[in-house]
Amino acid sequence: MSAPRRPPRSAPEFHLGPHGTALLYASVVALLTVLVTLPGVPHSPAGEHRGTGTRPVAAPSPRPEPAGAGCRTAVRGSLAVVHCHNGTPRPDRLRLHVECARWWDVDTDTAAAVAGPAQTVRLTGRCWKEIRTVWVTHRR
């Protein structure tokens, strides 16, 4: 005959009691208050300098780099014409992409044209029939 089996041991139960939850929250708030008011810990509100009451002067942000050439697109029937002017000090390599409306019509991509500083470039592309979309890509 074998010994009777015992039920598996469970972890001891933990009860906070009737006022335990409030006590737990109060101790968490007290701990946070102590941490916030410790000396030597920088915690000035909204970037104020301690003691002066003035906000620091923001350093000028660096200028964003210009986007590149600005382009105007015109579509007339099956012909697309794009004029791009580069107003930036760096050269911009431009390509025209033409997507045709008909499934059998061949889409075209032009060779890259370099628009130097203060230079205007004209790009053209065409389909046999209608044009669906036209866009220009830039590369520095």
C-alpha positions as CSV (number, residue, x, y, z in Angstrom):
1,M,0.0,0.0,0.0
2,S,1.4,3.4,-0.9
3,A,1.3,6.6,1.2
4,P,-1.6,9.0,0.5
5,R,-0.7,11.8,-1.9
6,R,-0.7,15.4,-0.7
7,P,-1.9,18.3,-2.7
8,P,0.9,20.3,-4.3
9,R,2.2,23.2,-2.2
10,S,1.0,26.7,-3.2
11,A,2.7,30.0,-2.5
12,P,1.6,31.7,0.7
13,E,-1.2,34.1,0.2
14,F,-0.6,37.8,0.7
15,H,-3.4,40.1,1.9
16,L,-3.1,43.8,2.3
17,G,-6.0,44.1,4.7
18,P,-8.6,46.8,4.9
19,H,-6.2,49.7,4.9
20,G,-3.3,48.0,3.1
21,T,-4.0,49.4,-0.4
22,A,-4.1,53.0,0.9
23,L,-0.9,52.4,2.8
24,L,0.8,51.0,-0.3
25,Y,-0.2,54.1,-2.4
26,A,0.8,56.5,0.4
27,S,4.3,54.9,0.6
28,V,4.8,55.1,-3.2
29,V,3.8,58.8,-3.2
30,A,6.2,59.4,-0.3
31,L,9.0,57.7,-2.1
32,L,8.5,59.7,-5.3
33,T,8.3,62.9,-3.3
34,V,11.7,62.1,-1.7
35,L,13.3,61.3,-5.0
36,V,12.1,64.5,-6.6
37,T,13.3,66.7,-3.8
38,L,16.7,65.2,-3.4
39,P,19.5,67.9,-3.6
40,G,21.8,67.7,-6.5
41,V,19.3,66.2,-8.9
42,P,18.5,68.6,-11.7
43,H,14.8,68.9,-12.1
44,S,14.1,72.5,-13.0
45,P,10.6,72.9,-14.5
46,A,10.4,73.8,-18.2
47,G,14.1,74.5,-18.6
48,E,14.3,77.4,-16.1
49,H,17.7,78.2,-14.7
50,R,17.7,77.7,-10.9
51,G,17.5,80.9,-9.0
52,T,17.3,83.3,-12.0
53,G,13.7,82.6,-13.1
54,T,14.6,83.1,-16.8
55,R,14.5,80.6,-19.6
56,P,17.8,79.9,-21.4
57,V,18.3,81.4,-24.8
58,A,17.9,78.8,-27.5
59,A,20.9,78.2,-29.7
60,P,20.2,79.0,-33.3
61,S,19.2,75.8,-35.1
62,P,21.3,74.8,-38.2
63,R,19.7,75.7,-41.4
64,P,18.0,72.8,-43.2
65,E,19.7,71.8,-46.4
66,P,17.7,73.0,-49.5
67,A,15.6,70.3,-51.1
68,G,17.1,70.6,-54.6
69,A,15.7,71.8,-57.9
70,G,12.1,72.9,-58.2
71,C,10.2,71.4,-61.2
72,R,7.2,72.4,-63.3
73,T,5.5,69.6,-65.2
74,A,3.2,69.9,-68.2
75,V,1.4,67.0,-69.9
76,R,-0.1,67.6,-73.4
77,G,-1.6,64.4,-74.9
78,S,1.2,61.9,-75.1
79,L,4.0,64.3,-74.4
80,A,5.4,65.3,-71.0
81,V,7.7,68.3,-70.5
82,V,9.4,69.2,-67.3
83,H,11.4,72.4,-66.5
84,C,13.5,72.2,-63.4
85,H,15.4,75.1,-61.9
86,N,18.2,74.4,-59.3
87,G,18.3,77.3,-56.8
88,T,20.7,75.5,-54.5
89,P,24.5,75.7,-54.4
90,R,24.9,72.0,-55.1
91,P,24.3,70.2,-58.4
92,D,21.2,68.1,-58.6
93,R,20.8,65.0,-60.9
94,L,17.3,64.8,-62.3
95,R,15.5,62.0,-64.1
96,L,12.0,62.1,-65.7
97,H,9.8,59.0,-65.3
98,V,6.7,58.6,-67.5
99,E,4.1,55.9,-66.9
100,C,1.8,55.2,-69.8
101,A,-1.9,54.5,-69.5
102,R,-2.1,51.6,-71.9
103,W,-0.7,48.2,-70.7
104,W,1.1,47.7,-74.0
105,D,2.7,51.1,-74.1
106,V,6.3,51.3,-73.0
107,D,7.0,53.4,-69.9
108,T,10.1,55.7,-70.2
109,D,12.8,56.9,-67.9
110,T,15.2,59.6,-69.1
111,A,18.9,59.6,-68.5
112,A,20.1,61.7,-65.6
113,A,20.5,65.4,-66.4
114,V,22.7,67.5,-64.1
115,A,21.3,70.9,-63.1
116,G,24.1,73.0,-61.7
117,P,23.6,75.9,-59.3
118,A,21.2,78.5,-60.8
119,Q,20.7,76.4,-63.9
120,T,17.4,75.3,-65.6
121,V,17.0,71.9,-67.3
122,R,14.3,70.7,-69.7
123,L,13.4,67.1,-69.7
124,T,10.9,65.4,-72.1
125,G,9.2,62.0,-72.3
126,R,6.4,60.5,-74.2
127,C,4.0,57.6,-74.7
128,W,2.4,56.3,-77.9
129,K,-1.0,57.1,-76.4
130,E,-2.1,58.6,-73.1
131,I,0.1,59.3,-70.1
132,R,-1.0,58.0,-66.7
133,T,1.6,59.7,-64.4
134,V,4.8,61.7,-64.6
135,W,7.4,62.3,-61.8
136,V,10.9,63.5,-61.4
137,T,13.5,62.0,-59.1
138,H,16.5,63.9,-57.6
139,R,19.9,62.7,-56.6
140,R,22.8,64.7,-55.2
